[in-house]
């Protein structure tokens, strides 16, 4: 088994900017160019809103005047995670910020794909092990959670 763990450690940083927001694209780039068989490229961006204008990865000073603090993570095809905090933002405004963040993620991913084309390694062949049947009994309770279908 080849378990993989990525740990982002700040060695040096611009004191005006949040280095934490770079951990996700950094880890994604490292996995993308490696031989590790992880085939989804992720990116993340913090979105702020200053004077009605959306801003990607605002620095600490800009963030003080922001009416929104939104973290969006995603792939080219979809959004994986959203964390949000805001002062009276409409649903449409929030959706616009999420779309803006996803567009930023796509641009970061495009840059990572360019890096992979230049220096990426061939991925290891990976075949998942056959899973053993669980020894836990299956629930027969009628109170089990059922999710609505679309």
Secondary structure, DSSP 8 states (H G I E B T S, - for coil): ----------SS--TTS-GGGHHHHHHHHHHHHSSS------EEEEEEEETTEEEES--HHHHHT-SEEEEEEE-SS-EEEEEEEESS--HHHHHHHHHHHHHHHHHHHHHHHHHHHHH---------------SS-----TTS------
